[in-house]
Amino acid sequence: MKKPTSKIREELARLQEQLKQAETRDAERIGRIALKAGLGEIEIDDADLQAAFEDVAKRFRGTNAGSNGKGKTAARTTGTSSATSLSASAATSQAGEA
């Protein structure tokens, strides 16, 4: 049995709202962590900062690929060094721009 178009549109609108809320939660969480790591005090171009975040994401995806949750402790342990590395990378980038 096919769904009427109006029902599909309603479901799509509901899912888009859920996605928006989930993205807002993620952004707030990441923003809080970035501020705690001191990234709010560093003057860095948004493109450079995004590239640094992408590098961090690649590192964590590589270590947790196919994980069943057991790798989370290791990720948390390396999270501090990754944040430090990100800050160092941003500082290096900032020094190169000066």
C-alpha positions as CSV (number, residue, x, y, z in Angstrom):
1,M,0.0,0.0,0.0
2,K,1.4,3.4,-1.0
3,K,1.6,6.3,1.3
4,P,-0.1,9.5,0.2
5,T,2.2,12.3,-0.7
6,S,1.0,14.5,2.1
7,K,2.0,11.8,4.7
8,I,5.4,11.5,3.1
9,R,5.8,15.3,3.2
10,E,4.8,15.3,6.9
11,E,7.2,12.5,7.7
12,L,10.0,14.3,5.8
13,A,9.3,17.6,7.7
14,R,9.4,15.7,11.0
15,L,12.7,14.0,10.1
16,Q,14.2,17.3,9.0
17,E,13.3,18.8,12.3
18,Q,14.9,15.9,14.2
19,L,18.0,16.3,12.1
20,K,18.2,20.0,12.8
21,Q,17.9,19.3,16.6
22,A,20.5,16.5,16.5
23,E,23.0,18.8,14.5
24,T,22.4,21.6,17.1
25,R,23.2,19.2,20.0
26,D,26.3,17.9,18.2
27,A,27.5,21.5,17.5
28,E,26.9,22.6,21.1
29,R,28.8,19.6,22.4
30,I,31.8,20.0,20.0
31,G,31.8,23.8,20.7
32,R,32.0,23.2,24.5
33,I,34.9,20.8,24.0
34,A,36.7,23.2,21.7
35,L,36.4,26.0,24.2
36,K,37.6,23.8,27.0
37,A,40.6,23.0,24.8
38,G,41.4,26.7,24.4
39,L,40.4,27.0,20.7
40,G,38.2,30.0,21.4
41,E,41.4,32.0,22.2
42,I,43.2,31.2,19.1
43,E,42.9,33.4,16.0
44,I,42.7,31.0,13.1
45,D,41.0,31.0,9.7
46,D,37.8,28.9,9.6
47,A,39.1,26.8,6.7
48,D,42.3,25.9,8.7
49,L,40.3,25.1,11.7
50,Q,37.9,22.9,9.7
51,A,40.9,21.1,8.1
52,A,42.3,20.4,11.6
53,F,39.0,19.1,12.8
54,E,38.8,16.8,9.7
55,D,42.3,15.5,10.6
56,V,41.1,14.7,14.1
57,A,38.0,13.0,12.8
58,K,40.1,10.8,10.4
59,R,42.2,9.7,13.4
60,F,39.3,8.7,15.5
61,R,37.5,7.0,12.6
62,G,40.6,5.0,11.9
63,T,41.0,3.8,15.5
64,N,37.4,2.9,16.0
65,A,36.5,1.3,12.6
66,G,34.4,-1.7,13.3
67,S,34.6,-1.2,17.0
68,N,32.1,-2.8,19.3
69,G,32.5,0.0,21.9
70,K,35.6,-1.4,23.5
71,G,37.8,1.1,21.7
72,K,36.0,4.1,23.3
73,T,38.4,4.1,26.3
74,A,41.4,4.3,24.0
75,A,39.7,7.1,22.0
76,R,39.1,9.0,25.2
77,T,42.7,8.6,26.3
78,T,44.0,9.8,22.9
79,G,41.4,12.5,22.9
80,T,43.5,14.7,25.1
81,S,46.5,14.3,22.9
82,S,44.4,14.9,19.8
83,A,43.1,18.1,21.3
84,T,46.6,19.1,22.2
85,S,47.7,18.2,18.7
86,L,44.9,20.3,17.3
87,S,45.8,23.2,19.4
88,A,49.5,22.8,18.4
89,S,48.5,22.6,14.8
90,A,46.4,25.7,15.1
91,A,49.2,27.5,16.8
92,T,51.7,26.5,14.2
93,S,49.3,27.6,11.5
94,Q,48.8,30.9,13.2
95,A,52.5,31.4,13.6
96,G,52.9,30.7,9.9
97,E,50.4,33.5,9.0
98,A,52.1,36.1,11.2
